[in-house]
């Protein structure tokens, strides 16, 4: 069983580095991390040196829109062809079971292909595979330049299933002791450990059967209290939403020429159960750079009588207040902007989530020239450090409950963009497997 078109999956052929490759140098963190900290990527480049590495196959977003972009993309494409030609990458047929340990937690996933024909990232989509957050279409063109003409894809995409009974991945996890170990190594800079196992044919068949069972309309409707004809949501994007959307956009562009059998129709992802105990939802905070307007005055003008802004003594006090907030008011932390540390409380919020309420303000603030740019970061320390710098400001947001994700997407549609992240920056997926898309 190589595929099951009804539920949009395909058993992959992945390419892994040949034996004796230094895997700690091979695997690098997702390209959309540390976007405001190019020094991290400079450290990565020094550590890798001339060793084979996925660093040479991806485009760190810290360097997007910087001089030399076209030349970097050309080097990426050349490195892909070289790695294939020289046998640095070797094929493996079948799913890979992944264990990712970091910060004292272990996440469990399965590498497989998803059918881009079953995915629609537009607002109001009812496709089998859906975006869990709003897709910023303007972010796709530079990523499409990288994927177009690429021989390989290196995924950092994590896709979620809602499987409270543990029917899909858990049987593979229990059988891992009897599976072939494909890699087992420490990640760079203390980012944890990564282990991968070859999934047997019998277990692959079990995975497909279990996914088909989750996708049965009657089971789906009963789980969420919906009508029997409700469109099934089987896969929700976790991390890498814009990478998956980029793959979709490129596929739609080349489909008329290449035909439905072309490998670019599918994208390689890591499938994770939203109920995995090793999976944590972390908020994605906001940073403003190059402030041009007074932030407190702008907030009061936008929210009127519904906002209260009160100073707090320290970043620690701010974080505690946001993390423990309860009740009808939405609480957001503000760092910097020339005003130290402040706690924002919003009454009669415009969104069910604080991030949505804040985004409504930030969209207007940026559009009206209130700041040069906005960035999305992980961790309170980063918000405090960068937000406190002159001309900057940071917004510290509370986390959302992961158990609410699927039903919220089903009933309300995609969440506000950059609502949550699965873990802190160093817990993100590191590039390991690759796949040919030509």
FIVEXRO-378879 format. One record per residue (C-alpha): residue number from 1; residue in one letter; x negated, z negated, y. Coordinates in steps of 0.2 Angstrom, whole numbers, plus 5000, padded with zeros to 4 digits. Layout:
<recs>
[NUM; "a"; [X; Z; Y]];
...
</recs>
This chain:
<recs>
[1; "x"; [5000; 5000; 5000]];
[2; "x"; [4990; 5006; 5015]];
[3; "x"; [5004; 5005; 5028]];
[4; "x"; [5022; 5000; 5031]];
[5; "x"; [5029; 5011; 5045]];
[6; "x"; [5045; 5001; 5046]];
[7; "x"; [5036; 4986; 5053]];
[8; "x"; [5022; 4995; 5062]];
[9; "x"; [5007; 4989; 5052]];
[10; "x"; [4993; 4998; 5043]];
[11; "x"; [4979; 4992; 5032]];
[12; "x"; [4963; 4995; 5042]];
[13; "x"; [4946; 5003; 5039]];
[14; "x"; [4935; 4992; 5049]];
[15; "x"; [4916; 4994; 5053]];
[16; "x"; [4905; 4979; 5053]];
[17; "x"; [4886; 4978; 5056]];
[18; "x"; [4875; 4981; 5042]];
[19; "x"; [4866; 4967; 5033]];
[20; "x"; [4852; 4957; 5041]];
[21; "x"; [4860; 4961; 5058]];
[22; "x"; [4858; 4946; 5070]];
[23; "x"; [4877; 4942; 5071]];
[24; "x"; [4875; 4929; 5085]];
[25; "x"; [4868; 4942; 5096]];
[26; "x"; [4880; 4955; 5089]];
[27; "x"; [4896; 4946; 5093]];
[28; "x"; [4900; 4943; 5112]];
[29; "x"; [4915; 4936; 5120]];
[30; "x"; [4930; 4946; 5126]];
[31; "x"; [4926; 4957; 5141]];
[32; "x"; [4940; 4950; 5152]];
[33; "x"; [4932; 4932; 5152]];
[34; "x"; [4921; 4925; 5166]];
[35; "x"; [4926; 4939; 5178]];
[36; "x"; [4921; 4929; 5193]];
[37; "x"; [4905; 4923; 5185]];
[38; "x"; [4893; 4938; 5183]];
[39; "x"; [4879; 4926; 5179]];
[40; "x"; [4887; 4923; 5162]];
[41; "x"; [4886; 4941; 5158]];
[42; "x"; [4868; 4942; 5164]];
[43; "x"; [4864; 4927; 5153]];
[44; "x"; [4872; 4937; 5138]];
[45; "x"; [4861; 4952; 5142]];
[46; "x"; [4845; 4942; 5143]];
[47; "x"; [4849; 4934; 5126]];
[48; "x"; [4853; 4950; 5117]];
[49; "x"; [4838; 4960; 5123]];
[50; "x"; [4837; 4976; 5113]];
[51; "x"; [4846; 4969; 5097]];
[52; "x"; [4862; 4978; 5091]];
[53; "x"; [4877; 4970; 5100]];
[54; "x"; [4895; 4973; 5104]];
[55; "x"; [4889; 4970; 5122]];
[56; "x"; [4883; 4988; 5122]];
[57; "x"; [4901; 4994; 5116]];
[58; "x"; [4912; 4985; 5129]];
[59; "x"; [4913; 4984; 5148]];
[60; "x"; [4913; 4967; 5155]];
[61; "x"; [4926; 4966; 5168]];
[62; "x"; [4915; 4957; 5180]];
[63; "x"; [4907; 4974; 5183]];
[64; "x"; [4922; 4984; 5185]];
[65; "x"; [4923; 4993; 5202]];
[66; "x"; [4905; 4990; 5205]];
[67; "x"; [4891; 5003; 5207]];
[68; "x"; [4886; 5012; 5191]];
[69; "x"; [4903; 5011; 5183]];
[70; "x"; [4902; 5029; 5177]];
[71; "x"; [4885; 5028; 5170]];
[72; "x"; [4889; 5012; 5161]];
[73; "x"; [4904; 5020; 5152]];
[74; "x"; [4893; 5034; 5147]];
[75; "x"; [4880; 5022; 5139]];
[76; "x"; [4895; 5013; 5130]];
[77; "x"; [4900; 5030; 5122]];
[78; "x"; [4882; 5034; 5118]];
[79; "x"; [4879; 5017; 5110]];
[80; "x"; [4895; 5020; 5099]];
[81; "x"; [4889; 5036; 5093]];
[82; "x"; [4872; 5030; 5089]];
[83; "x"; [4878; 5015; 5080]];
[84; "x"; [4888; 5026; 5068]];
[85; "x"; [4875; 5039; 5066]];
[86; "x"; [4861; 5027; 5062]];
[87; "x"; [4871; 5017; 5050]];
[88; "x"; [4871; 5001; 5060]];
[89; "x"; [4889; 5000; 5057]];
[90; "x"; [4896; 5001; 5039]];
[91; "x"; [4914; 5004; 5034]];
[92; "x"; [4925; 4991; 5025]];
[93; "x"; [4943; 4995; 5018]];
[94; "x"; [4956; 4982; 5020]];
[95; "x"; [4961; 4967; 5030]];
[96; "x"; [4949; 4954; 5035]];
[97; "x"; [4954; 4935; 5036]];
[98; "x"; [4946; 4927; 5051]];
[99; "x"; [4942; 4908; 5054]];
[100; "x"; [4937; 4904; 5072]];
[101; "x"; [4931; 4887; 5075]];
[102; "x"; [4929; 4880; 5093]];
[103; "x"; [4932; 4864; 5102]];
[104; "x"; [4936; 4855; 5086]];
[105; "x"; [4950; 4867; 5081]];
[106; "x"; [4951; 4881; 5069]];
[107; "x"; [4961; 4896; 5072]];
[108; "x"; [4966; 4908; 5057]];
[109; "x"; [4970; 4926; 5059]];
[110; "x"; [4971; 4943; 5050]];
[111; "x"; [4963; 4959; 5055]];
[112; "x"; [4975; 4974; 5053]];
[113; "x"; [4982; 4989; 5063]];
[114; "x"; [4997; 4990; 5073]];
[115; "x"; [5007; 5006; 5076]];
[116; "x"; [5008; 5010; 5095]];
[117; "x"; [5023; 5020; 5092]];
[118; "x"; [5032; 5003; 5089]];
[119; "x"; [5026; 4996; 5106]];
[120; "x"; [5034; 4998; 5123]];
[121; "x"; [5026; 4987; 5138]];
[122; "x"; [5039; 4992; 5151]];
[123; "x"; [5051; 4979; 5158]];
[124; "x"; [5066; 4976; 5147]];
[125; "x"; [5058; 4983; 5132]];
[126; "x"; [5066; 4979; 5115]];
[127; "x"; [5053; 4986; 5104]];
[128; "x"; [5046; 4979; 5088]];
[129; "x"; [5030; 4975; 5096]];
[130; "x"; [5032; 4968; 5114]];
[131; "x"; [5022; 4962; 5129]];
[132; "x"; [5024; 4943; 5131]];
[133; "x"; [5019; 4944; 5149]];
[134; "x"; [5021; 4957; 5163]];
[135; "x"; [5009; 4972; 5162]];
[136; "x"; [5000; 4976; 5178]];
[137; "x"; [5000; 4995; 5176]];
[138; "x"; [4987; 4997; 5190]];
[139; "x"; [4975; 4989; 5179]];
[140; "x"; [4976; 5002; 5166]];
[141; "x"; [4967; 5017; 5173]];
[142; "x"; [4949; 5010; 5173]];
[143; "x"; [4952; 5004; 5155]];
[144; "x"; [4958; 5021; 5150]];
[145; "x"; [4942; 5029; 5156]];
[146; "x"; [4933; 5018; 5144]];
[147; "x"; [4944; 5021; 5129]];
[148; "x"; [4945; 5040; 5132]];
[149; "x"; [4931; 5048; 5124]];
[150; "x"; [4926; 5032; 5114]];
[151; "x"; [4922; 5034; 5096]];
[152; "x"; [4926; 5016; 5092]];
[153; "x"; [4938; 5002; 5097]];
[154; "x"; [4931; 4984; 5098]];
[155; "x"; [4947; 4973; 5099]];
[156; "x"; [4949; 4956; 5107]];
[157; "x"; [4968; 4958; 5105]];
[158; "x"; [4977; 4943; 5097]];
[159; "x"; [4995; 4946; 5092]];
[160; "x"; [5007; 4933; 5088]];
[161; "x"; [5020; 4931; 5074]];
[162; "x"; [5033; 4917; 5074]];
[163; "x"; [5032; 4911; 5056]];
[164; "x"; [5036; 4892; 5055]];
[165; "x"; [5036; 4893; 5036]];
[166; "x"; [5018; 4899; 5035]];
[167; "x"; [5023; 4914; 5024]];
[168; "x"; [5011; 4927; 5030]];
[169; "x"; [4994; 4920; 5034]];
[170; "x"; [4994; 4903; 5025]];
[171; "x"; [4993; 4910; 5007]];
[172; "x"; [4977; 4920; 5012]];
[173; "x"; [4970; 4904; 5020]];
[174; "x"; [4974; 4894; 5003]];
[175; "x"; [4965; 4908; 4993]];
[176; "x"; [4950; 4910; 5005]];
[177; "x"; [4938; 4900; 4993]];
[178; "x"; [4940; 4914; 4980]];
[179; "x"; [4937; 4929; 4993]];
[180; "x"; [4921; 4938; 4997]];
[181; "x"; [4913; 4931; 5013]];
[182; "x"; [4909; 4945; 5024]];
[183; "x"; [4901; 4935; 5038]];
[184; "x"; [4898; 4917; 5043]];
[185; "x"; [4888; 4912; 5058]];
[186; "x"; [4887; 4902; 5074]];
[187; "x"; [4893; 4911; 5090]];
[188; "x"; [4881; 4911; 5106]];
[189; "x"; [4880; 4898; 5119]];
[190; "x"; [4889; 4884; 5108]];
[191; "x"; [4905; 4894; 5108]];
[192; "x"; [4909; 4889; 5090]];
[193; "x"; [4908; 4897; 5073]];
[194; "x"; [4916; 4913; 5065]];
[195; "x"; [4919; 4917; 5047]];
[196; "x"; [4927; 4932; 5039]];
[197; "x"; [4933; 4936; 5022]];
[198; "x"; [4938; 4952; 5013]];
[199; "x"; [4957; 4950; 5008]];
[200; "x"; [4961; 4956; 4991]];
[201; "x"; [4974; 4970; 4987]];
[202; "x"; [4986; 4957; 4980]];
[203; "x"; [4985; 4946; 4995]];
[204; "x"; [4987; 4961; 5006]];
[205; "x"; [5003; 4966; 4997]];
[206; "x"; [5009; 4948; 4999]];
[207; "x"; [5006; 4949; 5018]];
[208; "x"; [5016; 4965; 5020]];
[209; "x"; [5030; 4958; 5010]];
[210; "x"; [5031; 4942; 5020]];
[211; "x"; [5031; 4952; 5036]];
[212; "x"; [5045; 4963; 5030]];
[213; "x"; [5055; 4948; 5026]];
[214; "x"; [5052; 4941; 5044]];
[215; "x"; [5058; 4958; 5051]];
[216; "x"; [5074; 4958; 5042]];
[217; "x"; [5088; 4959; 5055]];
[218; "x"; [5098; 4945; 5047]];
[219; "x"; [5083; 4933; 5046]];
[220; "x"; [5079; 4937; 5063]];
[221; "x"; [5096; 4934; 5070]];
[222; "x"; [5098; 4918; 5061]];
[223; "x"; [5082; 4911; 5067]];
[224; "x"; [5086; 4913; 5085]];
[225; "x"; [5105; 4912; 5085]];
[226; "x"; [5107; 4930; 5090]];
[227; "x"; [5120; 4944; 5085]];
[228; "x"; [5116; 4954; 5069]];
[229; "x"; [5112; 4969; 5079]];
[230; "x"; [5099; 4961; 5090]];
[231; "x"; [5083; 4971; 5091]];
[232; "x"; [5070; 4963; 5081]];
[233; "x"; [5054; 4956; 5089]];
[234; "x"; [5041; 4954; 5076]];
[235; "x"; [5025; 4955; 5085]];
[236; "x"; [5022; 4947; 5103]];
[237; "x"; [5006; 4950; 5112]];
[238; "x"; [4995; 4935; 5114]];
[239; "x"; [4978; 4939; 5122]];
[240; "x"; [4972; 4957; 5126]];
[241; "x"; [4989; 4963; 5133]];
[242; "x"; [4981; 4975; 5144]];
[243; "x"; [4969; 4981; 5131]];
[244; "x"; [4984; 4985; 5120]];
[245; "x"; [4993; 4993; 5134]];
[246; "x"; [4978; 5004; 5137]];
[247; "x"; [4978; 5010; 5119]];
[248; "x"; [4996; 5014; 5121]];
[249; "x"; [4994; 5024; 5137]];
[250; "x"; [4979; 5034; 5130]];
[251; "x"; [4989; 5037; 5114]];
[252; "x"; [5004; 5044; 5123]];
[253; "x"; [4992; 5055; 5133]];
[254; "x"; [4983; 5063; 5118]];
[255; "x"; [4998; 5062; 5105]];
[256; "x"; [5004; 5080; 5109]];
[257; "x"; [4987; 5087; 5105]];
[258; "x"; [4982; 5076; 5091]];
[259; "x"; [4998; 5073; 5081]];
[260; "x"; [5005; 5058; 5074]];
[261; "x"; [4992; 5056; 5060]];
[262; "x"; [4978; 5053; 5072]];
[263; "x"; [4969; 5036; 5071]];
[264; "x"; [4972; 5032; 5089]];
[265; "x"; [4990; 5030; 5085]];
[266; "x"; [4985; 5013; 5079]];
[267; "x"; [4976; 4998; 5086]];
[268; "x"; [4966; 4985; 5077]];
[269; "x"; [4971; 4967; 5081]];
[270; "x"; [4970; 4950; 5075]];
[271; "x"; [4986; 4943; 5069]];
[272; "x"; [4989; 4924; 5072]];
[273; "x"; [5004; 4913; 5068]];
[274; "x"; [5010; 4905; 5085]];
[275; "x"; [5012; 4889; 5074]];
[276; "x"; [4994; 4888; 5069]];
[277; "x"; [4988; 4871; 5073]];
[278; "x"; [4971; 4878; 5079]];
[279; "x"; [4980; 4888; 5092]];
[280; "x"; [4982; 4880; 5110]];
[281; "x"; [4991; 4888; 5124]];
[282; "x"; [4981; 4885; 5140]];
[283; "x"; [4987; 4889; 5158]];
[284; "x"; [4979; 4903; 5167]];
[285; "x"; [4975; 4897; 5185]];
[286; "x"; [4974; 4907; 5201]];
[287; "x"; [4959; 4909; 5213]];
[288; "x"; [4960; 4917; 5230]];
[289; "x"; [4944; 4924; 5238]];
[290; "x"; [4942; 4929; 5256]];
[291; "x"; [4956; 4919; 5264]];
[292; "x"; [4962; 4927; 5280]];
[293; "x"; [4978; 4916; 5283]];
[294; "x"; [4981; 4898; 5283]];
[295; "x"; [4987; 4894; 5266]];
[296; "x"; [4998; 4879; 5269]];
[297; "x"; [5007; 4887; 5283]];
[298; "x"; [5010; 4902; 5273]];
[299; "x"; [5017; 4891; 5258]];
[300; "x"; [5029; 4882; 5270]];
[301; "x"; [5035; 4898; 5278]];
[302; "x"; [5039; 4906; 5261]];
[303; "x"; [5047; 4891; 5252]];
[304; "x"; [5055; 4883; 5267]];
[305; "x"; [5063; 4866; 5264]];
[306; "x"; [5060; 4868; 5245]];
[307; "x"; [5042; 4864; 5246]];
[308; "x"; [5032; 4847; 5248]];
[309; "x"; [5013; 4847; 5250]];
[310; "x"; [5004; 4831; 5248]];
[311; "x"; [4986; 4827; 5248]];
[312; "x"; [4977; 4819; 5234]];
[313; "x"; [4960; 4810; 5233]];
[314; "x"; [4951; 4821; 5220]];
[315; "x"; [4952; 4835; 5208]];
[316; "x"; [4954; 4823; 5193]];
[317; "x"; [4969; 4815; 5202]];
[318; "x"; [4976; 4833; 5205]];
[319; "x"; [4974; 4838; 5187]];
[320; "x"; [4982; 4822; 5180]];
[321; "x"; [4997; 4824; 5191]];
[322; "x"; [5000; 4842; 5186]];
[323; "x"; [4998; 4839; 5168]];
[324; "x"; [5009; 4824; 5167]];
[325; "x"; [5023; 4831; 5179]];
[326; "x"; [5041; 4829; 5173]];
[327; "x"; [5058; 4832; 5180]];
[328; "x"; [5067; 4845; 5190]];
[329; "x"; [5052; 4848; 5203]];
[330; "x"; [5039; 4861; 5198]];
[331; "x"; [5021; 4854; 5202]];
[332; "x"; [5006; 4865; 5205]];
[333; "x"; [4989; 4859; 5211]];
[334; "x"; [4980; 4867; 5226]];
[335; "x"; [4961; 4866; 5228]];
[336; "x"; [4952; 4871; 5244]];
[337; "x"; [4959; 4883; 5257]];
[338; "x"; [4950; 4872; 5269]];
[339; "x"; [4962; 4857; 5265]];
[340; "x"; [4954; 4848; 5250]];
[341; "x"; [4965; 4844; 5236]];
[342; "x"; [4984; 4845; 5237]];
[343; "x"; [4999; 4843; 5226]];
[344; "x"; [5013; 4856; 5228]];
[345; "x"; [5031; 4852; 5223]];
[346; "x"; [5044; 4865; 5223]];
[347; "x"; [5063; 4861; 5222]];
[348; "x"; [5076; 4874; 5218]];
[349; "x"; [5062; 4885; 5210]];
[350; "x"; [5064; 4904; 5209]];
[351; "x"; [5058; 4905; 5191]];
[352; "x"; [5059; 4895; 5175]];
[353; "x"; [5041; 4892; 5175]];
[354; "x"; [5029; 4886; 5189]];
[355; "x"; [5018; 4901; 5187]];
[356; "x"; [5033; 4913; 5191]];
[357; "x"; [5037; 4903; 5206]];
[358; "x"; [5019; 4904; 5212]];
[359; "x"; [5017; 4922; 5208]];
[360; "x"; [5032; 4926; 5219]];
[361; "x"; [5023; 4919; 5234]];
[362; "x"; [5005; 4926; 5229]];
[363; "x"; [5012; 4944; 5228]];
[364; "x"; [5018; 4943; 5246]];
[365; "x"; [5003; 4933; 5252]];
[366; "x"; [4991; 4946; 5245]];
[367; "x"; [5002; 4961; 5250]];
[368; "x"; [5002; 4954; 5268]];
[369; "x"; [4983; 4953; 5269]];
[370; "x"; [4982; 4934; 5266]];
[371; "x"; [4966; 4935; 5255]];
[372; "x"; [4954; 4949; 5250]];
[373; "x"; [4958; 4947; 5231]];
[374; "x"; [4965; 4936; 5217]];
[375; "x"; [4957; 4932; 5201]];
[376; "x"; [4964; 4923; 5185]];
[377; "x"; [4953; 4910; 5177]];
[378; "x"; [4953; 4896; 5164]];
[379; "x"; [4949; 4878; 5165]];
[380; "x"; [4951; 4865; 5179]];
[381; "x"; [4933; 4864; 5182]];
[382; "x"; [4932; 4882; 5187]];
[383; "x"; [4947; 4881; 5198]];
[384; "x"; [4939; 4865; 5207]];
[385; "x"; [4921; 4873; 5208]];
[386; "x"; [4926; 4890; 5215]];
[387; "x"; [4942; 4885; 5224]];
[388; "x"; [4932; 4873; 5234]];
[389; "x"; [4920; 4885; 5241]];
[390; "x"; [4922; 4891; 5259]];
[391; "x"; [4935; 4905; 5261]];
[392; "x"; [4942; 4902; 5243]];
[393; "x"; [4957; 4893; 5236]];
[394; "x"; [4962; 4888; 5219]];
[395; "x"; [4979; 4885; 5211]];
[396; "x"; [4980; 4873; 5195]];
[397; "x"; [4995; 4877; 5184]];
[398; "x"; [5003; 4867; 5170]];
[399; "x"; [5003; 4873; 5152]];
[400; "x"; [5019; 4880; 5144]];
[401; "x"; [5025; 4875; 5126]];
[402; "x"; [5020; 4888; 5113]];
[403; "x"; [5035; 4885; 5103]];
[404; "x"; [5046; 4892; 5117]];
[405; "x"; [5037; 4909; 5118]];
[406; "x"; [5047; 4920; 5106]];
[407; "x"; [5064; 4914; 5111]];
[408; "x"; [5059; 4916; 5130]];
[409; "x"; [5053; 4934; 5127]];
[410; "x"; [5069; 4938; 5117]];
[411; "x"; [5081; 4931; 5130]];
[412; "x"; [5072; 4933; 5146]];
[413; "x"; [5060; 4947; 5143]];
[414; "x"; [5041; 4947; 5147]];
[415; "x"; [5035; 4931; 5156]];
[416; "x"; [5026; 4932; 5173]];
[417; "x"; [5009; 4940; 5171]];
[418; "x"; [4995; 4929; 5166]];
[419; "x"; [5006; 4915; 5162]];
[420; "x"; [4996; 4908; 5147]];
[421; "x"; [4980; 4910; 5138]];
[422; "x"; [4977; 4905; 5120]];
[423; "x"; [4963; 4892; 5122]];
[424; "x"; [4949; 4890; 5135]];
[425; "x"; [4937; 4904; 5140]];
[426; "x"; [4924; 4900; 5126]];
[427; "x"; [4938; 4899; 5113]];
[428; "x"; [4942; 4917; 5115]];
[429; "x"; [4940; 4930; 5102]];
[430; "x"; [4922; 4937; 5101]];
[431; "x"; [4920; 4955; 5096]];
[432; "x"; [4915; 4957; 5078]];
[433; "x"; [4925; 4971; 5069]];
[434; "x"; [4926; 4989; 5076]];
[435; "x"; [4936; 5004; 5071]];
[436; "x"; [4934; 5022; 5072]];
[437; "x"; [4947; 5030; 5084]];
[438; "x"; [4941; 5049; 5083]];
</recs>
